């Protein structure tokens, strides 16, 4: 069965973005993005780079881990505000929203139904794993369905912002096993955790 993988950059104090939810790695962002960070993505997670970045870097390789990406409405809006209606045209792209009336791009599927039920359907389909791109609110809703965490731990603290699982996630201790770690000279640490067998998944 396909895994749902939350592949996300997070600060040392547990935030994935600032209070306004804007792109922390964008032109006006505050997230430190070293050259080795980009190289790590290109080498091992090329499908997680947005289409414009893949084009600029000359990347044409198919995904090594994922063939599907999931986004919440606010995360999707970051691309729309940048004039990119589909940041991941090389992946099957689903956006979970009850407020988005129609898709702005034929390659983007808008899902207004229960995220948990839809993800369970996706898991039963054939294919590579499913990338949960964000944001925190959607991750909080889907927390019980997450099989793997790939945390790109950045060398910074924010003080406040959007937490890893959003503001409304319920208290539900879940144990993961660390299965991989990659240390970058620029300070970011890629940490991979798999949910332990028998861990709660609702």
Beta strands, then each sheet from edge to edge (+ up, - down):
strand 1: 4-10
strand 2: 15-17
strand 3: 66-72
strand 4: 92-96
strand 5: 108-111
strand 6: 129-134
strand 7: 148-153
strand 8: 162-163
strand 9: 176-183
strand 10: 189-195
sheet 1: 5+ 4+ 3+ 6+ 1+ 7+ 10- 9+
sheet 2: 2+ 8-
end
